[in-house]
Amino acid sequence: MLVAFSVAPSVSGPDGSVSAAVARVVRLVRDSGLPHRTDAMFTTVEGEWDECMALVKSCVDVLAEQAPRVSLVLKADVRPGRSGELTGKLDRLEAALDELG
């Protein structure tokens, strides 16, 4: 399964930035051992349901330690029996684009 999520505290630093808080979350993701990719808007992880959801919960919990409210946006692609989809979906897209010329 792929889970794309964005998590942020309800309060930001004095300059309006949440990058320090998000860095704590990205550290958890990187330390999880799950395949992942982070871009400007979302972090996507690949794994089994329980491990992905446990990681998302840990990310929310780490922010909740320092913020009275946490925002979470989550999108999941549940496709049992598949793995390697973090790159596989992109590979298939690129192949389809190549076919179009």
Phi and psi in degrees as GROMACS dihedral restraints (atoms count N, CA, C in turn):
[ dihedral_restraints ]
;  ai    aj    ak    al  type     phi  dphi    fc
    3     4     5     6     1  -109.7    20    10
    4     5     6     7     1   136.6    20    10
    6     7     8     9     1  -127.5    20    10
    7     8     9    10     1   118.5    20    10
    9    10    11    12     1  -102.9    20    10
   10    11    12    13     1   127.0    20    10
   12    13    14    15     1  -143.6    20    10
   13    14    15    16     1   155.1    20    10
   15    16    17    18     1  -131.5    20    10
   16    17    18    19     1   130.1    20    10
   18    19    20    21     1  -134.3    20    10
   19    20    21    22     1   137.9    20    10
   21    22    23    24     1  -151.2    20    10
   22    23    24    25     1   147.5    20    10
   24    25    26    27     1   -74.3    20    10
   25    26    27    28     1   157.8    20    10
   27    28    29    30     1   -75.5    20    10
   28    29    30    31     1   -16.7    20    10
   30    31    32    33     1  -117.0    20    10
   31    32    33    34     1   148.4    20    10
   33    34    35    36     1  -118.4    20    10
   34    35    36    37     1   176.8    20    10
   36    37    38    39     1   -70.9    20    10
   37    38    39    40     1   176.1    20    10
   39    40    41    42     1   -58.8    20    10
   40    41    42    43     1   -25.4    20    10
   42    43    44    45     1   -94.9    20    10
   43    44    45    46     1     7.2    20    10
   45    46    47    48     1    85.9    20    10
   46    47    48    49     1     0.3    20    10
   48    49    50    51     1   -85.2    20    10
   49    50    51    52     1   145.0    20    10
   51    52    53    54     1  -114.7    20    10
   52    53    54    55     1    13.5    20    10
   54    55    56    57     1   -62.1    20    10
   55    56    57    58     1   -35.7    20    10
   57    58    59    60     1   -65.7    20    10
   58    59    60    61     1   -41.3    20    10
   60    61    62    63     1   -67.4    20    10
   61    62    63    64     1   -43.9    20    10
   63    64    65    66     1   -64.2    20    10
   64    65    66    67     1   -33.8    20    10
   66    67    68    69     1   -60.8    20    10
   67    68    69    70     1   -37.4    20    10
   69    70    71    72     1   -63.6    20    10
   70    71    72    73     1   -37.9    20    10
   72    73    74    75     1   -68.2    20    10
   73    74    75    76     1   -45.7    20    10
   75    76    77    78     1   -62.7    20    10
   76    77    78    79     1   -35.0    20    10
   78    79    80    81     1   -61.2    20    10
   79    80    81    82     1   -43.4    20    10
   81    82    83    84     1   -59.9    20    10
   82    83    84    85     1   -43.8    20    10
   84    85    86    87     1   -61.7    20    10
   85    86    87    88     1   -47.5    20    10
   87    88    89    90     1   -64.4    20    10
   88    89    90    91     1   -35.7    20    10
   90    91    92    93     1   -77.9    20    10
   91    92    93    94     1   -11.1    20    10
   93    94    95    96     1   -70.0    20    10
   94    95    96    97     1   -25.7    20    10
   96    97    98    99     1    85.7    20    10
   97    98    99   100     1    -5.8    20    10
   99   100   101   102     1   -79.7    20    10
  100   101   102   103     1   145.7    20    10
  102   103   104   105     1   -59.0    20    10
  103   104   105   106     1   138.9    20    10
  105   106   107   108     1  -154.6    20    10
  106   107   108   109     1   163.8    20    10
  108   109   110   111     1  -148.9    20    10
  109   110   111   112     1   132.8    20    10
  111   112   113   114     1  -117.1    20    10
  112   113   114   115     1   132.7    20    10
  114   115   116   117     1  -126.3    20    10
  115   116   117   118     1  -168.3    20    10
  117   118   119   120     1   -65.4    20    10
  118   119   120   121     1   -21.6    20    10
  120   121   122   123     1  -116.9    20    10
  121   122   123   124     1   -31.5    20    10
  123   124   125   126     1  -141.4    20    10
  124   125   126   127     1   160.1    20    10
  126   127   128   129     1  -114.5    20    10
  127   128   129   130     1   132.1    20    10
  129   130   131   132     1  -114.1    20    10
  130   131   132   133     1   132.3    20    10
  132   133   134   135     1  -123.5    20    10
  133   134   135   136     1   154.9    20    10
  135   136   137   138     1  -125.3    20    10
  136   137   138   139     1   133.5    20    10
  138   139   140   141     1   174.2    20    10
  139   140   141   142     1  -165.5    20    10
  141   142   143   144     1   -80.5    20    10
  142   143   144   145     1   158.7    20    10
  144   145   146   147     1   -48.5    20    10
  145   146   147   148     1   -55.4    20    10
  147   148   149   150     1   -62.1    20    10
  148   149   150   151     1   -40.2    20    10
  150   151   152   153     1   -73.0    20    10
  151   152   153   154     1   -36.7    20    10
  153   154   155   156     1   -66.4    20    10
  154   155   156   157     1   -46.7    20    10
  156   157   158   159     1   -68.8    20    10
  157   158   159   160     1   -34.3    20    10
  159   160   161   162     1   -64.1    20    10
  160   161   162   163     1   -39.0    20    10
  162   163   164   165     1   -66.5    20    10
  163   164   165   166     1   -44.6    20    10
  165   166   167   168     1   -59.5    20    10
  166   167   168   169     1   -43.5    20    10
  168   169   170   171     1   -61.6    20    10
  169   170   171   172     1   -43.0    20    10
  171   172   173   174     1   -61.3    20    10
  172   173   174   175     1   -38.7    20    10
  174   175   176   177     1   -64.7    20    10
  175   176   177   178     1   -43.5    20    10
  177   178   179   180     1   -63.8    20    10
  178   179   180   181     1   -44.2    20    10
  180   181   182   183     1   -60.7    20    10
  181   182   183   184     1   -39.7    20    10
  183   184   185   186     1   -66.4    20    10
  184   185   186   187     1   -34.5    20    10
  186   187   188   189     1   -75.8    20    10
  187   188   189   190     1   -35.8    20    10
  189   190   191   192     1   -65.4    20    10
  190   191   192   193     1   -19.5    20    10
  192   193   194   195     1   -65.0    20    10
  193   194   195   196     1   -26.0    20    10
  195   196   197   198     1  -123.6    20    10
  196   197   198   199     1    -0.2    20    10
  198   199   200   201     1  -133.7    20    10
  199   200   201   202     1   141.9    20    10
  201   202   203   204     1   -73.6    20    10
  202   203   204   205     1   -12.2    20    10
  204   205   206   207     1  -152.4    20    10
  205   206   207   208     1   142.1    20    10
  207   208   209   210     1  -129.8    20    10
  208   209   210   211     1   135.0    20    10
  210   211   212   213     1   -98.7    20    10
  211   212   213   214     1   133.9    20    10
  213   214   215   216     1  -132.4    20    10
  214   215   216   217     1   127.3    20    10
  216   217   218   219     1  -117.7    20    10
  217   218   219   220     1   129.9    20    10
  219   220   221   222     1  -138.2    20    10
  220   221   222   223     1   137.5    20    10
  222   223   224   225     1  -135.1    20    10
  223   224   225   226     1   133.8    20    10
  225   226   227   228     1  -127.1    20    10
  226   227   228   229     1   144.2    20    10
  228   229   230   231     1  -115.2    20    10
  229   230   231   232     1   101.5    20    10
  231   232   233   234     1   -95.8    20    10
  232   233   234   235     1   110.3    20    10
  234   235   236   237     1  -139.1    20    10
  235   236   237   238     1    84.8    20    10
  237   238   239   240     1   -55.2    20    10
  238   239   240   241     1   143.0    20    10
  240   241   242   243     1    84.7    20    10
  241   242   243   244     1    -0.9    20    10
  243   244   245   246     1  -108.4    20    10
  244   245   246   247     1   146.5    20    10
  246   247   248   249     1  -144.3    20    10
  247   248   249   250     1   166.2    20    10
  249   250   251   252     1    74.6    20    10
  250   251   252   253     1    16.2    20    10
  252   253   254   255     1   -76.8    20    10
  253   254   255   256     1   -16.7    20    10
  255   256   257   258     1   -57.4    20    10
  256   257   258   259     1   -38.1    20    10
  258   259   260   261     1  -105.9    20    10
  259   260   261   262     1   -26.8    20    10
  261   262   263   264     1   -60.1    20    10
  262   263   264   265     1   -41.3    20    10
  264   265   266   267     1   -63.5    20    10
  265   266   267   268     1   -39.5    20    10
  267   268   269   270     1   -68.9    20    10
  268   269   270   271     1   -38.9    20    10
  270   271   272   273     1   -60.4    20    10
  271   272   273   274     1   -43.0    20    10
  273   274   275   276     1   -66.9    20    10
  274   275   276   277     1   -36.8    20    10
  276   277   278   279     1   -63.3    20    10
  277   278   279   280     1   -46.9    20    10
  279   280   281   282     1   -61.6    20    10
  280   281   282   283     1   -39.7    20    10
  282   283   284   285     1   -63.2    20    10
  283   284   285   286     1   -40.7    20    10
  285   286   287   288     1   -66.0    20    10
  286   287   288   289     1   -38.1    20    10
  288   289   290   291     1   -65.4    20    10
  289   290   291   292     1   -39.8    20    10
  291   292   293   294     1   -61.5    20    10
  292   293   294   295     1   -38.0    20    10
  294   295   296   297     1   -65.0    20    10
  295   296   297   298     1   -30.2    20    10
  297   298   299   300     1   -74.3    20    10
  298   299   300   301     1   -18.4    20    10
